[in-house]
Amino acid sequence: MAVGEVVNGIGAVATQINFQPAANVELCITQCGAEDAWTRLTNGTLNPIVSFTIPANGSNYGNKNGVQKIMINNTNYLRIDASGSYSGFYTGIQIK
């Protein structure tokens, strides 16, 4: 990968996604999530919540997963919790 390239992925159904870039690589994640699941920034030990995606039944609770920009690197990276019978995803751009 090179600076400016699009980076994205789709996880398997009902599977947690951990996306950790290689050492010395930094990315701007512009959108990510999974229906009815938490999106987190993690260092492998701590997992603070970034947002919660609207549940499949359309209930209006938690944070709607709108446009977000999350900067990640090899130390602090992206985790999207498993989501029932749905796939998680992320998309962004390499910035370093």
N, CA, C and O atoms as a printed pandas DataFrame, in Angstrom:
     atom_number atom_name residue_name chain_id  residue_number  x_coord  y_coord  z_coord
0              1         N          MET        A               1    0.830   -1.181    0.000
1              2        CA          MET        A               1    0.000    0.000    0.000
2              3         C          MET        A               1    0.875    1.245    0.000
3              4         O          MET        A               1    2.013    1.233    0.468
4              5         N          ALA        A               2    0.319    2.297   -0.528
5              6        CA          ALA        A               2    1.040    3.570   -0.587
6              7         C          ALA        A               2    0.135    4.695   -0.097
7              8         O          ALA        A               2   -1.088    4.555   -0.063
8              9         N          VAL        A               3    0.748    5.801    0.277
9             10        CA          VAL        A               3   -0.008    6.967    0.716
10            11         C          VAL        A               3   -1.012    7.353   -0.362
11            12         O          VAL        A               3   -0.669    7.417   -1.543
12            13         N          GLY        A               4   -2.251    7.610    0.047
13            14        CA          GLY        A               4   -3.300    8.014   -0.874
14            15         C          GLY        A               4   -4.154    6.866   -1.386
15            16         O          GLY        A               4   -5.198    7.102   -1.995
16            17         N          GLU        A               5   -3.736    5.633   -1.153
17            18        CA          GLU        A               5   -4.522    4.490   -1.631
18            19         C          GLU        A               5   -5.710    4.226   -0.712
19            20         O          GLU        A               5   -5.638    4.430    0.500
20            21         N          VAL        A               6   -6.794    3.771   -1.312
21            22        CA          VAL        A               6   -7.987    3.393   -0.568
22            23         C          VAL        A               6   -7.730    2.049    0.099
23            24         O          VAL        A               6   -7.145    1.140   -0.491
24            25         N          VAL        A               7   -8.179    1.950    1.336
25            26        CA          VAL        A               7   -8.057    0.720    2.111
26            27         C          VAL        A               7   -9.451    0.363    2.600
27            28         O          VAL        A               7  -10.125    1.200    3.201
28            29         N          ASN        A               8   -9.898   -0.869    2.355
29            30        CA          ASN        A               8  -11.206   -1.259    2.861
30            31         C          ASN        A               8  -11.293   -2.762    3.033
31            32         O          ASN        A               8  -10.455   -3.510    2.529
32            33         N          GLY        A               9  -12.307   -3.186    3.743
33            34        CA          GLY        A               9  -12.501   -4.604    3.960
34            35         C          GLY        A               9  -13.896   -4.890    4.483
35            36         O          GLY        A               9  -14.557   -4.021    5.051
36            37         N          ILE        A              10  -14.326   -6.116    4.282
37            38        CA          ILE        A              10  -15.618   -6.597    4.773
38            39         C          ILE        A              10  -15.341   -7.886    5.529
39            40         O          ILE        A              10  -14.685   -8.789    5.010
40            41         N          GLY        A              11  -15.837   -7.970    6.750
41            42        CA          GLY        A              11  -15.619   -9.158    7.566
42            43         C          GLY        A              11  -16.645  -10.237    7.287
43            44         O          GLY        A              11  -17.668   -9.996    6.647
44            45         N          ALA        A              12  -16.355  -11.427    7.778
45            46        CA          ALA        A              12  -17.305  -12.531    7.678
46            47         C          ALA        A              12  -18.509  -12.246    8.575
47            48         O          ALA        A              12  -18.399  -11.495    9.544
48            49         N          VAL        A              13  -19.631  -12.832    8.260
49            50        CA          VAL        A              13  -20.857  -12.656    9.045
50            51         C          VAL        A              13  -20.604  -13.088   10.491
51            52         O          VAL        A              13  -19.985  -14.122   10.743
52            53         N          ALA        A              14  -21.094  -12.276   11.439
53            54        CA          ALA        A              14  -21.038  -12.571   12.874
54            55         C          ALA        A              14  -19.612  -12.774   13.389
55            56         O          ALA        A              14  -19.392  -13.571   14.301
56            57         N          THR        A              15  -18.648  -12.062   12.815
57            58        CA          THR        A              15  -17.248  -12.193   13.213
58            59         C          THR        A              15  -16.671  -10.827   13.570
59            60         O          THR        A              15  -16.893   -9.846   12.860
60            61         N          GLN        A              16  -15.936  -10.769   14.666
61            62        CA          GLN        A              16  -15.264   -9.527   15.062
62            63         C          GLN        A              16  -14.169   -9.185   14.059
63            64         O          GLN        A              16  -13.459  -10.067   13.576
64            65         N          ILE        A              17  -14.040   -7.898   13.752
65            66        CA          ILE        A              17  -12.972   -7.423   12.869
66            67         C          ILE        A              17  -11.942   -6.690   13.716
67            68         O          ILE        A              17  -12.295   -5.807   14.497
68            69         N          ASN        A              18  -10.690   -7.045   13.570
69            70        CA          ASN        A              18   -9.564   -6.294   14.116
70            71         C          ASN        A              18   -8.712   -5.896   12.934
71            72         O          ASN        A              18   -8.149   -6.750   12.249
72            73         N          PHE        A              19   -8.614   -4.591   12.690
73            74        CA          PHE        A              19   -7.808   -4.117   11.564
74            75         C          PHE        A              19   -6.635   -3.317   12.117
75            76         O          PHE        A              19   -6.804   -2.193   12.590
76            77         N          GLN        A              20   -5.457   -3.903   12.053
77            78        CA          GLN        A              20   -4.239   -3.297   12.576
78            79         C          GLN        A              20   -3.244   -3.106   11.438
79            80         O          GLN        A              20   -2.713   -4.082   10.908
80            81         N          PRO        A              21   -2.987   -1.852   11.057
81            82        CA          PRO        A              21   -2.030   -1.598    9.986
82            83         C          PRO        A              21   -0.615   -2.056   10.357
83            84         O          PRO        A              21   -0.306   -2.262   11.530
84            85         N          ALA        A              22    0.213   -2.206    9.368
85            86        CA          ALA        A              22    1.616   -2.551    9.587
86            87         C          ALA        A              22    2.325   -1.422   10.337
87            88         O          ALA        A              22    1.832   -0.294   10.380
88            89         N          ALA        A              23    3.468   -1.727   10.921
89            90        CA          ALA        A              23    4.266   -0.714   11.618
90            91         C          ALA        A              23    4.585    0.436   10.667
91            92         O          ALA        A              23    4.846    0.214    9.485
92            93         N          ASN        A              24    4.565    1.650   11.179
93            94        CA          ASN        A              24    4.869    2.881   10.438
94            95         C          ASN        A              24    3.833    3.243    9.381
95            96         O          ASN        A              24    4.089    4.117    8.553
96            97         N          VAL        A              25    2.675    2.599    9.386
97            98        CA          VAL        A              25    1.584    2.934    8.477
98            99         C          VAL        A              25    0.475    3.590    9.285
99           100         O          VAL        A              25    0.128    3.118   10.368
100          101         N          GLU        A              26   -0.082    4.679    8.762
101          102        CA          GLU        A              26   -1.216    5.352    9.403
102          103         C          GLU        A              26   -2.338    5.484    8.395
103          104         O          GLU        A              26   -2.108    5.727    7.210
104          105         N          LEU        A              27   -3.562    5.320    8.888
105          106        CA          LEU        A              27   -4.736    5.390    8.014
106          107         C          LEU        A              27   -5.792    6.294    8.613
107          108         O          LEU        A              27   -5.876    6.442    9.832
108          109         N          CYS        A              28   -6.587    6.889    7.766
109          110        CA          CYS        A              28   -7.779    7.624    8.173
110          111         C          CYS        A              28   -8.961    6.765    7.752
111          112         O          CYS        A              28   -9.254    6.641    6.563
112          113         N          ILE        A              29   -9.636    6.177    8.724
113          114        CA          ILE        A              29  -10.840    5.401    8.452
114          115         C          ILE        A              29  -11.987    6.402    8.356
115          116         O          ILE        A              29  -12.264    7.122    9.315
116          117         N          THR        A              30  -12.647    6.449    7.219
117          118        CA          THR        A              30  -13.692    7.448    6.995
118          119         C          THR        A              30  -15.096    6.919    7.275
119          120         O          THR        A              30  -16.025    7.701    7.477
120          121         N          GLN        A              31  -15.255    5.602    7.288
121          122        CA          GLN        A              31  -16.548    5.001    7.611
122          123         C          GLN        A              31  -16.317    3.558    8.008
123          124         O          GLN        A              31  -15.481    2.872    7.420
124          125         N          CYS        A              32  -17.052    3.098    9.001
125          126        CA          CYS        A              32  -16.910    1.714    9.444
126          127         C          CYS        A              32  -18.090    1.343   10.317
127          128         O          CYS        A              32  -18.829    2.211   10.782
128          129         N          GLY        A              33  -18.264    0.056   10.538
129          130        CA          GLY        A              33  -19.301   -0.405   11.439
130          131         C          GLY        A              33  -19.852   -1.750   11.037
131          132         O          GLY        A              33  -19.388   -2.388   10.092
132          133         N          ALA        A              34  -20.863   -2.163   11.791
133          134        CA          ALA        A              34  -21.616   -3.383   11.519
134          135         C          ALA        A              34  -22.978   -3.155   12.150
135          136         O          ALA        A              34  -23.070   -2.542   13.214
136          137         N          GLU        A              35  -24.005   -3.622   11.534
137          138        CA          GLU        A              35  -25.340   -3.372   12.051
138          139         C          GLU        A              35  -25.489   -3.955   13.446
139          140         O          GLU        A              35  -25.178   -5.124   13.675
140          141         N          ASP        A              36  -25.970   -3.132   14.384
141          142        CA          ASP        A              36  -26.222   -3.538   15.766
142          143         C          ASP        A              36  -24.937   -3.968   16.476
143          144         O          ASP        A              36  -24.916   -4.994   17.155
144          145         N          ALA        A              37  -23.863   -3.181   16.318
145          146        CA          ALA        A              37  -22.576   -3.539   16.934
146          147         C          ALA        A              37  -21.784   -2.298   17.331
147          148         O          ALA        A              37  -22.013   -1.206   16.812
148          149         N          TRP        A              38  -20.851   -2.483   18.258
149          150        CA          TRP        A              38  -19.973   -1.421   18.704
150          151         C          TRP        A              38  -18.741   -1.339   17.813
151          152         O          TRP        A              38  -18.190   -2.359   17.398
152          153         N          THR        A              39  -18.321   -0.113   17.526
153          154        CA          THR        A              39  -17.048    0.140   16.848
154          155         C          THR        A              39  -16.112    0.704   17.903
155          156         O          THR        A              39  -16.496    1.584   18.673
156          157         N          ARG        A              40  -14.884    0.201   17.940
157          158        CA          ARG        A              40  -13.955    0.586   19.000
158          159         C          ARG        A              40  -12.583    0.957   18.440
159          160         O          ARG        A              40  -12.197    0.518   17.357
160          161         N          LEU        A              41  -11.864    1.770   19.195
161          162        CA          LEU        A              41  -10.447    2.003   18.971
162          163         C          LEU        A              41   -9.758    1.166   20.039
163          164         O          LEU        A              41  -10.113    1.271   21.213
164          165         N          THR        A              42   -8.797    0.348   19.677
165          166        CA          THR        A              42   -8.180   -0.554   20.647
166          167         C          THR        A              42   -6.662   -0.542   20.540
167          168         O          THR        A              42   -6.097   -0.242   19.488
168          169         N          ASN        A              43   -6.023   -0.874   21.642
169          170        CA          ASN        A              43   -4.580   -1.098   21.629
170          171         C          ASN        A              43   -4.281   -2.557   21.958
171          172         O          ASN        A              43   -3.142   -2.914   22.261
172          173         N          GLY        A              44   -5.308   -3.391   21.896
173          174        CA          GLY        A              44   -5.180   -4.802   22.214
174          175         C          GLY        A              44   -5.570   -5.117   23.639
175          176         O          GLY        A              44   -5.869   -6.267   23.960
176          177         N          THR        A              45   -5.572   -4.105   24.505
177          178        CA          THR        A              45   -5.948   -4.283   25.907
178          179         C          THR        A              45   -7.155   -3.426   26.248
179          180         O          THR        A              45   -8.155   -3.925   26.765
180          181         N          LEU        A              46   -7.059   -2.147   25.960
181          182        CA          LEU        A              46   -8.166   -1.217   26.211
182          183         C          LEU        A              46   -9.000   -1.090   24.937
183          184         O          LEU        A              46   -8.457   -1.084   23.832
184          185         N          ASN        A              47  -10.332   -0.989   25.097
185          186        CA          ASN        A              47  -11.234   -0.980   23.945
186          187         C          ASN        A              47  -12.325    0.082   24.080
187          188         O          ASN        A              47  -13.502   -0.271   24.140
188          189         N          PRO        A              48  -11.976    1.365   24.129
189          190        CA          PRO        A              48  -13.022    2.376   24.262
190          191         C          PRO        A              48  -13.966    2.376   23.053
191          192         O          PRO        A              48  -13.570    2.055   21.932
192          193         N          ILE        A              49  -15.204    2.740   23.311
193          194        CA          ILE        A              49  -16.229    2.740   22.276
194          195         C          ILE        A              49  -16.163    4.031   21.471
195          196         O          ILE        A              49  -16.099    5.122   22.037
196          197         N          VAL        A              50  -16.178    3.903   20.154
197          198        CA          VAL        A              50  -16.216    5.052   19.253
198          199         C          VAL        A              50  -17.656    5.352   18.881
199          200         O          VAL        A              50  -18.082    6.505   18.939
200          201         N          SER        A              51  -18.422    4.317   18.497
201          202        CA          SER        A              51  -19.823    4.517   18.121
202          203         C          SER        A              51  -20.587    3.203   18.149
203          204         O          SER        A              51  -20.002    2.126   18.264
204          205         N          PHE        A              52  -21.894    3.314   18.045
205          206        CA          PHE        A              52  -22.771    2.163   17.972
206          207         C          PHE        A              52  -23.637    2.315   16.738
207          208         O          PHE        A              52  -24.194    3.385   16.496
208          209         N          THR        A              53  -23.753    1.259   15.960
209          210        CA          THR        A              53  -24.519    1.301   14.724
210          211         C          THR        A              53  -25.986    0.999   14.989
211          212         O          THR        A              53  -26.313    0.222   15.886
212          213         N          ILE        A              54  -26.858    1.608   14.218
213          214        CA          ILE        A              54  -28.301    1.402   14.357
214          215         C          ILE        A              54  -28.617   -0.085   14.288
215          216         O          ILE        A              54  -28.121   -0.776   13.398
216          217         N          PRO        A              55  -29.434   -0.593   15.211
217          218        CA          PRO        A              55  -29.777   -2.010   15.188
218          219         C          PRO        A              55  -30.631   -2.391   13.986
219          220         O          PRO        A              55  -31.268   -1.547   13.357
220          221         N          ALA        A              56  -30.625   -3.671   13.689
221          222        CA          ALA        A              56  -31.324   -4.191   12.515
222          223         C          ALA        A              56  -32.818   -3.886   12.529
223          224         O          ALA        A              56  -33.428   -3.710   11.474
224          225         N          ASN        A              57  -33.409   -3.822   13.723
225          226        CA          ASN        A              57  -34.858   -3.591   13.786
226          227         C          ASN        A              57  -35.240   -2.123   13.631
227          228         O          ASN        A              57  -36.421   -1.778   13.679
228          229         N          GLY        A              58  -34.251   -1.268   13.448
229          230        CA          GLY        A              58  -34.519    0.148   13.203
230          231         C          GLY        A              58  -34.760    0.974   14.446
231          232         O          GLY        A              58  -35.076    2.159   14.338
232          233         N          SER        A              59  -34.621    0.381   15.640
233          234        CA          SER        A              59  -34.800    1.139   16.871
234          235         C          SER        A              59  -33.832    2.310   16.891
235          236         O          SER        A              59  -32.733    2.219   16.344
236          237         N          ASN        A              60  -34.226    3.387   17.505
237          238        CA          ASN        A              60  -33.402    4.588   17.508
238          239         C          ASN        A              60  -32.741    4.768   18.872
239          240         O          ASN        A              60  -33.188    5.580   19.682
240          241         N          TYR        A              61  -31.691    4.018   19.119
241          242        CA          TYR        A              61  -30.919    4.196   20.338
242          243         C          TYR        A              61  -29.441    4.096   20.009
243          244         O          TYR        A              61  -29.061    3.608   18.945
244          245         N          GLY        A              62  -28.615    4.561   20.926
245          246        CA          GLY        A              62  -27.177    4.589   20.662
246          247         C          GLY        A              62  -26.852    5.670   19.646
247          248         O          GLY        A              62  -27.719    6.455   19.262
248          249         N          ASN        A              63  -25.621    5.705   19.222
249          250        CA          ASN        A              63  -25.194    6.667   18.219
250          251         C          ASN        A              63  -25.388    6.093   16.832
251          252         O          ASN        A              63  -24.949    4.979   16.546
252          253         N          LYS        A              64  -26.035    6.842   15.981
253          254        CA          LYS        A              64  -26.137    6.395   14.598
254          255         C          LYS        A              64  -24.754    6.456   13.982
255          256         O          LYS        A              64  -23.997    7.393   14.234
256          257         N          ASN        A              65  -24.427    5.480   13.190
257          258        CA          ASN        A              65  -23.088    5.382   12.637
258          259         C          ASN        A              65  -22.948    6.287   11.421
259          260         O          ASN        A              65  -22.908    5.812   10.285
260          261         N          GLY        A              66  -22.873    7.586   11.663
261          262        CA          GLY        A              66  -22.725    8.545   10.584
262          263         C          GLY        A              66  -21.291    8.608   10.102
263          264         O          GLY        A              66  -20.462    7.783   10.488
264          265         N          VAL        A              67  -20.999    9.578    9.265
265          266        CA          VAL        A              67  -19.648    9.737    8.756
266          267         C          VAL        A              67  -18.719    9.998    9.933
267          268         O          VAL        A              67  -18.995   10.844   10.783
268          269         N          GLN        A              68  -17.628    9.269    9.972
269          270        CA          GLN        A              68  -16.648    9.428   11.034
270          271         C          GLN        A              68  -15.255    9.382   10.443
271          272         O          GLN        A              68  -15.039    8.824    9.368
272          273         N          LYS        A              69  -14.336    9.962   11.140
273          274        CA          LYS        A              69  -12.940    9.883   10.737
274          275         C          LYS        A              69  -12.170    9.398   11.958
275          276         O          LYS        A              69  -12.118   10.076   12.984
276          277         N          ILE        A              70  -11.576    8.224   11.835
277          278        CA          ILE        A              70  -10.815    7.628   12.923
278          279         C          ILE        A              70   -9.400    7.395   12.404
279          280         O          ILE        A              70   -9.203    6.665   11.432
280          281         N          MET        A              71   -8.437    8.001   13.038
281          282        CA          MET        A              71   -7.051    7.804   12.648
282          283         C          MET        A              71   -6.530    6.575   13.381
283          284         O          MET        A              71   -6.648    6.481   14.602
284          285         N          ILE        A              72   -5.954    5.632   12.636
285          286        CA          ILE        A              72   -5.424    4.427   13.261
286          287         C          ILE        A              72   -3.986    4.183   12.829
287          288         O          ILE        A              72   -3.538    4.667   11.789
288          289         N          ASN        A              73   -3.278    3.424   13.651
289          290        CA          ASN        A              73   -1.904    3.023   13.333
290          291         C          ASN        A              73   -1.674    1.636   13.924
291          292         O          ASN        A              73   -2.628    0.966   14.318
292          293         N          ASN        A              74   -0.440    1.207   13.987
293          294        CA          ASN        A              74   -0.131   -0.126   14.486
294          295         C          ASN        A              74   -0.333   -0.240   15.996
295          296         O          ASN        A              74   -0.516   -1.343   16.510
296          297         N          THR        A              75   -0.301    0.880   16.708
297          298        CA          THR        A              75   -0.470    0.872   18.163
298          299         C          THR        A              75   -1.935    0.964   18.569
299          300         O          THR        A              75   -2.386    0.209   19.430
300          301         N          ASN        A              76   -2.676    1.873   17.963
301          302        CA          ASN        A              76   -4.097    2.075   18.255
302          303         C          ASN        A              76   -4.879    1.822   16.971
303          304         O          ASN        A              76   -4.809    2.606   16.024
304          305         N          TYR        A              77   -5.608    0.742   16.952
305          306        CA          TYR        A              77   -6.219    0.282   15.711
306          307         C          TYR        A              77   -7.713    0.021   15.861
307          308         O          TYR        A              77   -8.280    0.240   16.931
308          309         N          LEU        A              78   -8.337   -0.437   14.811
309          310        CA          LEU        A              78   -9.785   -0.555   14.727
310          311         C          LEU        A              78  -10.284   -1.932   15.140
311          312         O          LEU        A              78   -9.735   -2.954   14.728
312          313         N          ARG        A              79  -11.339   -1.947   15.962
313          314        CA          ARG        A              79  -12.046   -3.183   16.300
314          315         C          ARG        A              79  -13.538   -2.944   16.099
315          316         O          ARG        A              79  -14.093   -1.959   16.587
316          317         N          ILE        A              80  -14.180   -3.857   15.375
317          318        CA          ILE        A              80  -15.633   -3.816   15.187
318          319         C          ILE        A              80  -16.176   -5.121   15.744
319          320         O          ILE        A              80  -15.838   -6.201   15.260
320          321         N          ASP        A              81  -17.017   -5.019   16.760
321          322        CA          ASP        A              81  -17.539   -6.215   17.412
322          323         C          ASP        A              81  -18.377   -7.058   16.455
323          324         O          ASP        A              81  -18.916   -6.554   15.470
324          325         N          ALA        A              82  -18.477   -8.346   16.764
325          326        CA          ALA        A              82  -19.315   -9.259   15.984
326          327         C          ALA        A              82  -20.760   -8.780   16.049
327          328         O          ALA        A              82  -21.197   -8.228   17.059
328          329         N          SER        A              83  -21.484   -8.992   14.983
329          330        CA          SER        A              83  -22.845   -8.478   14.867
330          331         C          SER        A              83  -23.804   -9.559   14.393
331          332         O          SER        A              83  -24.007   -9.728   13.191
332          333         N          GLY        A              84  -24.388  -10.283   15.318
333          334        CA          GLY        A              84  -25.424  -11.256   14.990
334          335         C          GLY        A              84  -25.231  -11.951   13.661
335          336         O          GLY        A              84  -24.338  -12.784   13.510
336          337         N          SER        A              85  -26.061  -11.614   12.706
337          338        CA          SER        A              85  -25.980  -12.261   11.389
338          339         C          SER        A              85  -25.603  -11.262   10.295
339          340         O          SER        A              85  -26.048  -11.380    9.154
340          341         N          TYR        A              86  -24.769  -10.270   10.661
341          342        CA          TYR        A              86  -24.365   -9.241    9.710
342          343         C          TYR        A              86  -22.847   -9.172    9.578
343          344         O          TYR        A              86  -22.114   -9.634   10.452
344          345         N          SER        A              87  -22.392   -8.596    8.488
345          346        CA          SER        A              87  -20.958   -8.386    8.247
346          347         C          SER        A              87  -20.566   -6.976    8.656
347          348         O          SER        A              87  -21.344   -6.037    8.487
348          349         N          GLY        A              88  -19.363   -6.825    9.192
349          350        CA          GLY        A              88  -18.809   -5.509    9.475
350          351         C          GLY        A              88  -17.982   -5.035    8.292
351          352         O          GLY        A              88  -17.641   -5.818    7.405
352          353         N          PHE        A              89  -17.664   -3.748    8.287
353          354        CA          PHE        A              89  -16.867   -3.206    7.176
354          355         C          PHE        A              89  -16.069   -2.001    7.658
355          356         O          PHE        A              89  -16.363   -1.424    8.705
356          357         N          TYR        A              90  -15.065   -1.633    6.884
357          358        CA          TYR        A              90  -14.340   -0.382    7.097
358          359         C          TYR        A              90  -13.835    0.097    5.742
359          360         O          TYR        A              90  -13.608   -0.697    4.829
360          361         N          THR        A              91  -13.665    1.406    5.632
361          362        CA          THR        A              91  -13.086    1.989    4.430
362          363         C          THR        A              91  -12.355    3.265    4.825
363          364         O          THR        A              91  -12.770    3.969    5.745
364          365         N          GLY        A              92  -11.278    3.552    4.132
365          366        CA          GLY        A              92  -10.498    4.737    4.455
366          367         C          GLY        A              92   -9.382    4.938    3.464
367          368         O          GLY        A              92   -9.413    4.415    2.350
368          369         N          ILE        A              93   -8.382    5.712    3.887
369          370        CA          ILE        A              93   -7.272    6.051    3.017
370          371         C          ILE        A              93   -5.983    6.042    3.819
371          372         O          ILE        A              93   -5.965    6.439    4.984
372          373         N          GLN        A              94   -4.914    5.592    3.199
373          374        CA          GLN        A              94   -3.613    5.597    3.859
374          375         C          GLN        A              94   -3.054    7.008    3.831
375          376         O          GLN        A              94   -3.008    7.645    2.779
376          377         N          ILE        A              95   -2.620    7.503    5.012
377          378        CA          ILE        A              95   -2.094    8.858    5.095
378          379         C          ILE        A              95   -0.606    8.906    5.415
379          380         O          ILE        A              95    0.005    9.972    5.343
380          381         N          LYS        A              96   -0.013    7.765    5.769
381          382        CA          LYS        A              96    1.440    7.715    6.023
382          383         C          LYS        A              96    1.930    6.306    5.760
383          384         O          LYS        A              96    3.120    6.029    5.908
